[in-house]
C-alpha cells in the first residue's frame, strides 16, 4: 500500500487533488486517479494536478526548469489544459513555497506555456493562449439538437447558445452530449451551454469530457467568451461562481479565485 501526500483545492468549485512529484517518480494508474476522485470512496475531485519538474515530461520541449502541470481527468484520462486548475495549481505552488508569487510565474502545460499573475484582490490571472475557432457542429442531448461553434483553448470545446436561463436550468447534464459529424472531436469535447445575458455577461453550464457536469470550467468559460463576446472584457457566471475573461489582447486572460482547502495523506491500495 502506498501513501500519497496531497492537497485539495478548487477554483469556483471546480475541484482538484494536488501533489508534488518534482522528479517524476510517482506514476498513478487510471484506476488510482479514479479512486482519488471518487466522491464516496476517495477524496472527491474533478481531476488530479501533479506538480512535476518539466524536465521529467517527455512531451515538453521547452524550458526544462519550469513546473509542469500534469492534469488528469477524473476518469484517469489526460487533458491538455485546465484554466481553473491552473489557478489552483499556482496557489498550491505558492503555499508550498515553490514559486515567487510577487512576479509573473510561467507554467508548462500540454497546451503550451502559460503565465500566472497573483492579484492584490486575492484572485489569480492566467494567460490562456489564442482561442482558435473551428467548424460549426451539432450537439445532441436527450433527444434535442443545437448548432454549436467549436473552439480550441488548448483543449476542444463546443459552444451552444440557449434562449433563456430557464432552458439552461432545465438541462440534464448527467448524460454525455454527442455530436455530429461524429469525427469532429476524436478525443472527446467539453460542451458549454450558454445564455447571453448582456454583451459582456454570459451564464453557462458545462459537461466536461472524462468528468461529467462540473460547477465551472475555466477553458470552457474562455471558449464561450471568445465565441460570444470577443474583443472585450466579459463576466461569466457558472454554478460555482463568477469568472472574468479578457479577450482584448493577442491571447485570452482568465481571472478568478483559487483556494487550497486542506492537506493530508491518502492510502492507495
N, C-alpha and C positions, 0 to 999 in steps of 0.2 A: 504494500500500500504506500502511495506517495502522498506527501503533504505539500500543498501549494500556498505560498503567502500571497494574498490577494487584497484588492480593494474593490469597493462597489461605488459606482458613480453614475450620474445622469446629466443630460442636457435637455431641458424641457421634457423631462420624464421619459426620454429615450435612454434606456439604462444599459450599463455595461459592467462586466467583471474585468478588472485590470490586474496585470502583474508585470514585474520586471524580469527580463531574461537577457541581460546585457550580452552574454557570449553565445546566445543561441543554443543553449543546452537542454531546453525544455520543449519537448515535442508532444502536443496533445492530439489524440485521435479525434475523429469526428464525434465518436460516441462520448468521449470525455468532455468535449465542448458542449454537446447537447445536454449532458448531465449537469454541468455547471450552470447552464442557462435555464434548466428546468425550474419552474416556479414553485413546484411542490417538493421534488426530490433533491433539488440543488439550491444554489444561491438565488437564481432567477435573474435573467437579463435578456436583452435583445441581441447581445453579441459579446464577443471577447476581444479585448485590446491587449496585445502583448507588446511591451516596450523592449525592442531589441536593437543592438548596435547595427547600423546599416551595412557595415562590412560583412555581417553574417547572413545577409539576404542575397541569394544568388541572382535574382532578377533585378536588383538595384545596381545601376551602373554609374551613379552619381557620387557625391562626396561620401566616402565610407565612414566619416567621423560624425555622422548625424544620428539622431534617434529615428528609428523606423517604426511606424505604426502598423503593426501586423494585425489586420482586422479579420475576424471570422464571424459569420452569421450564427444565429442560434442553432442551426442545424449542422454546423461544422463547416459549411461551405465558405470559401474565400471570397471576400468582397474587395473591390478596388479602392473604395473610398467611403468615408462616413463623416459628414460635416459636424453633427452633434458629437460623435465620437472623438473627432479631432480636438474639439474644445475641451472635452473631459480628459483626454489624453494629456493635453498641455497642463491642465490644472493638476493632474496627478503627478506629472514630472516635476512641476514646481514644488508641490508639497513634499515630494520625496527629496528635494534639494538637488535635482539632476539637471536643471536648466537655470539660466538667469532671466527671470521674468521682467527685468527692467529694460530689456532690449527686445527687438523682434526675434522670434525663435523659428528657425527653419526646421521642418519635419519632413522626412522622406515617407512617401506612401506609394502604393502600387499605381496610383493615378498621377504620380509625379511629385515634384517639390511643392510643399505648401508652407505658408508662413503665418505664425500666430502673433497676436499683439494683445497684451493684458491692458485693459482699460481702467481708468480711475474709478468708474462706477461699479466695478466688480465683474463686468462682462468680459468676454474674450472675443476678439475678431479674428477670423481666419480667411486667408485667400483660398478661393475655390477653383481657380483656373478659368479659362474662357469656356462658356457654355456653347456646345455645338448642337444646333437644331438639326433634326433628321427628318425622315419622311413621315407623312401622315399615316396613321394606323387606325384600326378599330379595336376598342376594348370591350370585352363581353363579360357580363356578370349577372348571374341569377336570371337568365333569360332576356336581359336587356343588352343593348349595344350602343356605344357612343363613339363618335370620331375623337381621335386624340392626336396630339403632337408629340413626337418622340424628341428627346433631348438627351445629350450626354454631358454629365458633370464629373467625368472620370469613371462613372458607372451609368448604366442605362435607365432611362425614365420614360414614362408615357403620361402626358398631362391631359386630363379630361376636364372640360368645363361644364358645370351643372348650372341649372337655372336659379336655384334657391337654397337657402340654408336648411330648409325643411327636407328637401330632396337629399342633401348631403347627410343630414342626421339619420335618415331612414335607411341608408345603405347598410347591407350586411356584409362586412368585410372579413367575416370568418371564412368565407370561401375565396379561393385564389382566383383573381380575374384571369381570363385567357385573352388572346389577341389574334388578329389576322392582319396581314398574312402570317401564317404560323412560324415562318422562318425569320421574322423581323428581329426577334430577340433570342438568339440561340443559347445564351447563358441566363435567360430569365430577365425580368424587368421589374422595377419599382413603379407602381401606378399611383398617381396623385389625382384625387377627385377634388376639384377646386370651385369655389364660388368667388366671383369678383365682387367685392363689397364697395370698392371705390377705385379710382385709377391707381392709387398707391396703397391699397389694402386688399389682401386676399385671406380667405379662410379655406383650410383644406384638411382632408384625411388621407391616409396613405396605407397601401398594402405593400410591404417590403418583401422582396424575394428572399426565400430562406428563413423568414421570420413570421410573417402574417401582418395583421394590423399593428402598428406601433403608434404611440401617442405623439411622436414627432419624427421627422426625417430631415436632417439638415440639407443633404444633397437634393432631396425632393422639393424642399422649400425653395432652394435656389433654382431648380429646373422650372418650377411654376412661376417664380418671379421673372426669370429671364424670358419666359414664353409669353406671359400675360401682362407684365408691367416692365418692359425693357427700358434701359437707359434712364433709370430713376432710382430713388431710394424707396423701398417698399416695406410695409409691415405685413407679416404673415402670421395669422393666428392658427395654431394647431391645438388638438385636445390637451397637450401638455404645457401650453404657454404661448408666448409671443416671441418671434424672432424678427430680426431686421436683415434685409438684403439690399446691397448697393450694387447696381449693375451699370453705373455711370462710367466706369473705367474700362481698361482692357481686359480685366477679369473680375468675376463676381467676388464680393466680400460678404461673409455671413457673420452676424454678431448676435450673441445671446449668452445666457448664463451657463455655468458649468459647475457642478458640485461633486465632491468626493464625500459620500455619505458615511463610509465606515471602512474598517480594515479588519483582517483576521486571517485565519488559515482554513483550508478546506482539504479533506482527505479524498483522494481519487482512488477508487477501488476498482 
